[in-house]
Amino acid sequence: MSDDVKDAGLVAMISSILGGSKRADVIAPPPLTDVPPTAPSNGFEAVAASISEAAASKREDAPNASPASTKPIEPPAQFVTTADGKRRLPAETIADLVLGELRKLDDFPASGTSVTVYGYRHWNAMITFAPFSTTFRNATRFRQAIPDLVFKLRRFVELEI
């Protein structure tokens, strides 16, 4: 990362903290490579293919035989509800709900965002952005949307401690 990009980010951060109206000159981040690097395969495809072939051969050998090691299907986990009908959910689940609602907004970044849920009875949410994940204007717009989302979710969800 060039020094100009670092300096512009530092100036933007300081001016946003101090509430200054001057903004640093917009410097585009360095271009990404045309093809992002991919993670090496862990061999899942080969294992999955061999398992499906083995299962197919077992079905052909004994079409009417029931599998010996079948497990009964477990019902989904029941959510704890309060007396007024609200669901009690852990902070991570509520953060995922808030993030899911924010992802529906235009220009929301695909990565580089984090939602933190805090508090107890009147829980709240905070969103943070990684550097260069979004513009200052969009980040402000997303932060202004958080109180409305939290207000709506509080009617249906209570934080589990």
C-alpha positions in Angstrom: 0.0 0.0 0.0 1.5 3.3 -1.0 2.2 6.1 1.5 -0.3 8.4 -0.2 -3.2 5.9 0.4 -2.1 5.4 4.0 -1.9 9.2 4.6 -5.4 9.8 3.0 -6.9 7.1 5.2 -5.3 8.5 8.3 -6.4 12.0 7.5 -10.0 10.8 6.8 -10.0 8.9 10.1 -8.7 11.8 12.1 -11.1 14.3 10.5 -14.1 12.0 11.1 -13.1 11.6 14.8 -12.6 15.3 15.3 -15.7 16.2 13.3 -13.8 18.3 10.8 -15.6 19.3 7.6 -12.4 19.1 5.5 -12.0 15.8 3.8 -8.9 14.4 2.4 -8.5 14.2 -1.4 -10.1 11.0 -2.6 -7.3 8.6 -3.6 -8.4 5.4 -5.1 -7.0 2.3 -3.5 -4.5 0.4 -5.6 -6.1 -1.8 -8.2 -6.6 -5.5 -7.3 -5.2 -8.2 -9.5 -7.5 -9.4 -12.3 -8.0 -12.8 -10.8 -8.1 -13.1 -7.0 -6.1 -16.0 -5.5 -8.0 -19.1 -4.8 -7.6 -21.4 -1.8 -6.1 -24.8 -2.6 -8.5 -27.7 -2.7 -8.7 -29.9 0.4 -9.7 -33.0 -1.6 -13.4 -32.8 -0.7 -14.5 -33.4 -4.3 -12.7 -36.7 -4.5 -14.0 -37.9 -1.1 -17.5 -36.9 -1.9 -17.4 -38.7 -5.3 -16.1 -41.9 -3.7 -18.8 -41.8 -1.0 -21.6 -41.3 -3.5 -20.3 -44.1 -5.7 -20.1 -46.4 -2.7 -23.7 -45.5 -1.7 -24.9 -46.1 -5.3 -23.3 -49.5 -5.4 -25.0 -50.5 -2.0 -28.4 -49.4 -3.3 -28.0 -51.5 -6.4 -26.9 -54.6 -4.4 -29.8 -54.5 -1.9 -32.7 -52.4 -3.2 -35.2 -53.4 -0.4 -32.7 -53.5 2.5 -32.9 -50.7 5.0 -29.7 -49.1 6.1 -28.6 -50.4 9.5 -27.1 -47.2 10.9 -29.9 -44.7 10.2 -30.4 -42.1 12.8 -33.8 -40.6 13.5 -34.3 -37.1 12.3 -34.0 -34.6 15.2 -36.5 -31.8 15.3 -35.0 -28.3 15.0 -33.9 -26.5 18.1 -36.7 -24.8 19.9 -36.3 -21.1 20.6 -37.0 -19.9 24.1 -39.7 -17.3 24.2 -40.6 -14.8 26.8 -44.1 -14.2 28.3 -44.8 -11.4 25.8 -43.9 -13.7 22.8 -40.4 -12.4 22.0 -37.7 -14.9 21.1 -34.6 -15.0 23.2 -31.6 -15.2 21.0 -27.8 -15.0 21.7 -25.9 -11.9 20.6 -24.3 -13.6 17.7 -27.6 -14.6 16.2 -29.1 -11.1 16.6 -25.9 -9.6 15.0 -26.5 -12.0 12.0 -30.1 -10.8 11.8 -29.0 -7.1 11.8 -26.3 -7.8 9.2 -28.7 -9.7 7.0 -31.1 -6.8 7.0 -28.3 -4.3 6.2 -27.1 -6.5 3.3 -30.5 -5.7 1.7 -29.5 -2.1 1.4 -28.0 -0.7 -1.9 -24.1 -0.6 -2.1 -23.6 -2.6 1.2 -20.1 -4.1 1.1 -19.8 -7.8 0.7 -17.0 -8.0 3.2 -15.3 -5.9 5.8 -18.2 -5.2 8.1 -18.8 -6.3 11.6 -21.9 -6.0 13.8 -21.7 -6.1 17.6 -24.7 -6.5 19.8 -24.4 -5.2 23.4 -26.6 -4.3 26.3 -29.3 -6.3 28.1 -32.9 -5.3 28.3 -32.6 -2.6 25.8 -29.9 -4.1 23.6 -28.3 -2.2 20.9 -26.1 -2.8 17.8 -23.0 -1.2 16.5 -21.5 -1.6 13.0 -17.8 -1.2 12.1 -16.2 -1.2 8.7 -12.7 -2.3 7.6 -10.6 0.3 5.9 -11.6 0.8 2.2 -14.6 -1.5 2.5 -17.0 1.3 1.8 -17.2 5.1 1.3 -17.6 7.5 4.1 -21.0 8.5 2.7 -22.3 4.9 2.5 -20.9 4.1 6.0 -22.8 7.1 7.4 -26.0 5.9 5.6 -25.6 2.4 7.0 -25.0 3.7 10.5 -28.1 5.8 10.3 -30.1 2.7 9.4 -29.1 0.8 12.5 -31.4 2.5 15.0 -34.5 1.7 12.9 -33.5 -1.9 12.5 -32.8 -2.3 16.2 -36.1 -0.7 17.1 -38.0 -3.1 14.8 -36.1 -6.2 16.0 -36.5 -5.3 19.7 -40.3 -5.9 19.2 -39.6 -9.5 18.3 -36.3 -10.5 19.8 -34.8 -10.2 23.3 -31.1 -10.7 24.1 -30.3 -14.0 25.8 -27.7 -13.8 28.6 
